[in-house]
Amino acid sequence: MEDNTEGKVAEAVALITRVPGFGPIAAHEFADRITLLLSILTVGGLFSLNDLRKEPGLTPQQRLGLKYIEELEMKISLEEMHIWKVVAMCGLS
């Protein structure tokens, strides 16, 4: 049981540290708290960013990172990057 909990905490930390505003220490604190709650409430409950969004005590930066995590991780094609480069250069002229 103990190894399973450690594995869930490690997975949760890896997920949380993807979000801007969460360093390793904050990620570990939230992961410990959330995985403990999930293990009490469910058997083998899964952790998600939606679980993290419900947590009290998040900083404004962390809430902002959670709000835009999907957009920040979205892959952009090279063709689209060239278009944005032209737009940016025209705006600077």
LOMI-224856 format. One record per atom (N, C-alpha, C): residue number from 1; residue in one letter; y negated, z negated, x. Coordinates in steps of 0.001 Angstrom, whole numbers. Example, Ala and Ser with C-alpha at 12.3 -4.5 7.8 and 13.67 -1.06 7.14 Angstrom:
2
rodo	firo	Y	Z	X
1	A	5690	-7800	13190
1	A	4500	-7800	12300
1	A	3300	-7800	13200
2	S	2250	-7080	12850
2	S	1060	-7140	13670
2	S	-30	-7870	12900
***
This chain:
93
rodo	firo	Y	Z	X
1	M	1190	0	834
1	M	0	0	0
1	M	-1248	0	874
2	E	-1238	-781	1930
2	E	-2394	-904	2822
2	E	-2727	438	3481
3	D	-1693	1182	3953
3	D	-1924	2487	4578
3	D	-2510	3477	3583
4	N	-2043	3405	2341
4	N	-2540	4292	1300
4	N	-4026	4041	1053
5	T	-4430	2781	1012
5	T	-5841	2432	808
5	T	-6681	2907	1976
6	E	-6201	2717	3200
6	E	-6933	3185	4380
6	E	-7095	4693	4353
7	G	-6070	5395	3912
7	G	-6148	6848	3808
7	G	-7176	7282	2779
8	K	-7229	6567	1655
8	K	-8216	6890	622
8	K	-9629	6615	1117
9	V	-9796	5522	1857
9	V	-11118	5207	2409
9	V	-11535	6283	3398
10	A	-10619	6715	4251
10	A	-10933	7759	5233
10	A	-11312	9069	4540
11	E	-10590	9428	3481
11	E	-10931	10639	2723
11	E	-12296	10503	2074
12	A	-12575	9330	1521
12	A	-13862	9093	868
12	A	-15002	9154	1879
13	V	-14807	8577	3067
13	V	-15836	8619	4112
13	V	-16109	10066	4516
14	A	-15060	10848	4679
14	A	-15235	12259	5050
14	A	-16011	13004	3974
15	L	-15735	12715	2717
15	L	-16446	13364	1618
15	L	-17910	12931	1585
16	I	-18153	11641	1719
16	I	-19516	11113	1624
16	I	-20388	11586	2778
17	T	-19861	11667	3980
17	T	-20690	12055	5122
17	T	-21115	13519	5066
18	R	-20551	14298	4149
18	R	-21033	15667	3945
18	R	-22408	15676	3293
19	V	-22749	14601	2602
19	V	-23992	14529	1833
19	V	-25138	14097	2742
20	P	-26235	14868	2776
20	P	-27394	14457	3563
20	P	-27894	13091	3102
21	G	-28246	12251	4052
21	G	-28737	10910	3741
21	G	-27686	9837	3938
22	F	-26445	10240	4144
22	F	-25366	9282	4379
22	F	-24874	9395	5807
23	G	-25099	8351	6581
23	G	-24519	8269	7915
23	G	-23142	7633	7808
24	P	-22466	7495	8922
24	P	-21111	6935	8906
24	P	-21047	5496	8380
25	I	-22044	4686	8702
25	I	-22009	3286	8268
25	I	-22183	3190	6755
26	A	-23193	3867	6214
26	A	-23409	3843	4762
26	A	-22215	4458	4038
27	A	-21677	5538	4577
27	A	-20525	6190	3951
27	A	-19345	5232	3875
28	H	-19105	4503	4946
28	H	-17980	3574	4975
28	H	-18192	2431	3981
29	E	-19418	1919	3883
29	E	-19699	836	2937
29	E	-19442	1289	1498
30	F	-19972	2458	1127
30	F	-19764	2955	-229
30	F	-18300	3302	-464
31	A	-17640	3895	520
31	A	-16231	4270	369
31	A	-15361	3040	164
32	D	-15608	1980	934
32	D	-14841	740	764
32	D	-14990	202	-650
33	R	-16229	157	-1120
33	R	-16506	-406	-2442
33	R	-15879	453	-3544
34	I	-16052	1763	-3454
34	I	-15562	2646	-4507
34	I	-14037	2703	-4516
35	T	-13404	2809	-3359
35	T	-11937	2883	-3343
35	T	-11324	1570	-3805
36	L	-11991	450	-3529
36	L	-11498	-833	-4029
36	L	-11556	-848	-5554
37	L	-12684	-410	-6117
37	L	-12814	-355	-7578
37	L	-11783	582	-8193
38	L	-11597	1748	-7580
38	L	-10634	2705	-8128
38	L	-9207	2178	-8053
39	S	-8887	1452	-6993
39	S	-7530	916	-6882
39	S	-7291	-188	-7907
40	I	-8350	-899	-8290
40	I	-8218	-1931	-9320
40	I	-8095	-1288	-10699
41	L	-8926	-278	-10968
41	L	-8990	318	-12301
41	L	-7872	1305	-12578
42	T	-7428	2016	-11546
42	T	-6399	3039	-11752
42	T	-5347	2935	-10664
43	V	-4251	3577	-10922
43	V	-3220	3675	-9899
43	V	-3382	5028	-9231
44	G	-3745	5016	-7964
44	G	-3904	6269	-7231
44	G	-5102	7075	-7672
45	G	-6162	6408	-8097
45	G	-7360	7112	-8550
45	G	-7965	7960	-7446
46	L	-8534	9076	-7822
46	L	-9156	9977	-6861
46	L	-10646	9695	-6792
47	F	-11221	9839	-5618
47	F	-12645	9632	-5409
47	F	-13351	10972	-5443
48	S	-14520	11010	-6076
48	S	-15295	12242	-6098
48	S	-16767	11911	-5881
49	L	-17567	12936	-5667
49	L	-19005	12720	-5525
49	L	-19607	12217	-6830
50	N	-18986	12526	-7964
50	N	-19461	11981	-9238
50	N	-19312	10463	-9270
51	D	-18247	9948	-8663
51	D	-18093	8496	-8553
51	D	-19236	7913	-7730
52	L	-19585	8598	-6670
52	L	-20659	8134	-5794
52	L	-22005	8178	-6509
53	R	-22231	9191	-7328
53	R	-23495	9317	-8071
53	R	-23739	8119	-8987
54	K	-22680	7471	-9442
54	K	-22790	6329	-10355
54	K	-23079	5020	-9634
55	E	-23000	5038	-8307
55	E	-23176	3811	-7533
55	E	-24618	3311	-7556
56	P	-24816	2019	-7801
56	P	-26160	1456	-7670
56	P	-26488	1271	-6189
57	G	-27740	1204	-5879
57	G	-28133	931	-4501
57	G	-28256	2154	-3616
58	L	-28177	3350	-4188
58	L	-28378	4553	-3380
58	L	-29861	4700	-3077
59	T	-30172	5154	-1878
59	T	-31566	5391	-1512
59	T	-32044	6680	-2167
60	P	-33356	6888	-2257
60	P	-33854	8157	-2806
60	P	-33337	9369	-2024
61	Q	-33221	9231	-708
61	Q	-32716	10335	116
61	Q	-31258	10646	-218
62	Q	-30461	9597	-435
62	Q	-29058	9801	-772
62	Q	-28918	10450	-2147
63	R	-29732	10015	-3107
63	R	-29699	10625	-4442
63	R	-30082	12107	-4369
64	L	-31080	12421	-3545
64	L	-31501	13809	-3363
64	L	-30392	14630	-2714
65	G	-29743	14066	-1691
65	G	-28628	14752	-1050
65	G	-27503	15033	-2026
66	L	-27198	14058	-2897
66	L	-26160	14249	-3905
66	L	-26557	15299	-4936
67	K	-27845	15348	-5237
67	K	-28328	16315	-6225
67	K	-28135	17749	-5735
68	Y	-28345	17975	-4447
68	Y	-28331	19340	-3908
68	Y	-27145	19660	-3006
69	I	-26120	18819	-2970
69	I	-25000	19031	-2046
69	I	-24319	20380	-2265
70	E	-24132	20774	-3519
70	E	-23452	22052	-3774
70	E	-24270	23224	-3232
71	E	-25588	23189	-3448
71	E	-26448	24263	-2956
71	E	-26486	24281	-1424
72	L	-26506	23101	-821
72	L	-26560	23025	639
72	L	-25289	23546	1292
73	E	-24165	23396	624
73	E	-22893	23841	1188
73	E	-22529	25272	792
74	M	-23362	25881	-50
74	M	-23092	27245	-503
74	M	-23212	28221	675
75	K	-22252	29073	794
75	K	-22275	30083	1852
75	K	-23204	31218	1449
76	I	-23993	31689	2404
76	I	-24923	32779	2172
76	I	-24496	33941	3059
77	S	-24450	35133	2467
77	S	-24010	36301	3225
77	S	-25077	36695	4251
78	L	-24656	37401	5268
78	L	-25568	37879	6297
78	L	-26608	38823	5697
79	E	-26187	39640	4746
79	E	-27108	40559	4077
79	E	-28223	39791	3362
80	E	-27853	38730	2671
80	E	-28855	37918	1981
80	E	-29788	37228	2981
81	M	-29254	36806	4113
81	M	-30091	36176	5140
81	M	-31136	37156	5669
82	H	-30744	38417	5836
82	H	-31705	39433	6286
82	H	-32824	39616	5257
83	I	-32461	39578	3979
83	I	-33468	39705	2919
83	I	-34447	38536	2997
84	W	-33939	37321	3149
84	W	-34802	36136	3226
84	W	-35666	36169	4483
85	K	-35144	36736	5548
85	K	-35947	36863	6775
85	K	-37161	37763	6525
86	V	-36933	38882	5849
86	V	-38029	39808	5529
86	V	-39039	39116	4615
87	V	-38563	38411	3615
87	V	-39445	37687	2691
87	V	-40284	36672	3454
88	A	-39654	35914	4341
88	A	-40364	34885	5105
88	A	-41398	35531	6037
89	M	-41037	36622	6684
89	M	-41966	37261	7620
89	M	-43146	37881	6876
90	C	-42909	38429	5684
90	C	-44013	38984	4890
90	C	-44943	37883	4417
91	G	-44389	36723	4134
91	G	-45208	35601	3690
91	G	-46045	35007	4809
92	L	-45599	35160	6044
92	L	-46326	34601	7190
92	L	-47417	35521	7665
93	S	-47359	36790	7291
93	S	-48337	37771	7763
93	S	-49680	37617	7084
***
